[in-house]
Amino acid sequence: MKAVNLITLLLVIIGAVNWGLVGAFDFNLVSALFGDGSAVARGVYILVGLSGLWQLAPFARALQIDEPRAEAGRRFAR
């Protein structure tokens, strides 16, 4: 399960970088690499979207157990 989480997180990051490039420079990296509207580009978009949905579960768990506060406490605990 850890591998799936890492892969989906990587795909979400790729999607975020692509959207940043679109917003800042009007440059779509996925379309540039695989062709505008190609089956591969559409597949990448679908995988990024599904990865975002997958990452909602770990995000919800982190909020439920208050992980950000727990992580901050662990750094300073001795």
N, C-alpha and C positions, 0 to 999 in steps of 0.2 A: 504494500500500500504506500510505503514511503516513496518508492520510485514513481508511482502515478502522481503523487502530490508534487514531486520535484519537476516532473515533465510538464504537468499542467501549470505550475507556477512559472516555469520558463516560457511557456506559450503565452501566458497572460502578460509577462514582461515584454515579449516580442510585440504583442498587440499594442501595448501602451507606448512603446517606442515608435511603432508605426504611426499611431494616432498623433504623437508628438511631432513627428516629421510632417504629417499632413497639415496639422495646425500651424506650425511655424514656417514651413517652406513650401506648402502645397505640393509635397512630394510623397507619393505612396510607394514605399519600398517593396511591399509584396507585389503590387502590380508591375513595378519595374523589373523585379526578378523573374516573375512567372507569367507576365502578360496580363493586360487589363481584361478582366472577365473570363480568364481561362479557367479550366476545370481545376487545375492545381491551386490557383489563387483562391478560388471559391472554397476548396478543401481547407486551405490554411485558415481562411476566415471562419469556417465552421468549427475547426479544431480550437481556434482561439476562443470563440464564443462558448463552446462546450467546456473549455478549461476554466473560463470565468465562472460558469455555473458550478463546476466541481469545487472550485476554491471557496465558494460560499459556505460549504460545510465546515472546513477548518476555521474559517473566519468566525462563524457563529459559535463554534466550540471555544475559541479563544476569548470571545466576549463573555461567554457563559461562565468560564472559570476565572475571569478577570486576569488573563494571562499577561497583559501589558504591565499591570501592577506587580504581579508575581515575578516577572522577569526583572523588573527594576529592583525588587527586594533581594533577589538572588545575587545580583552583582555586588551588593554592598554587605551581604551577610558573610560572617566569618565562622 
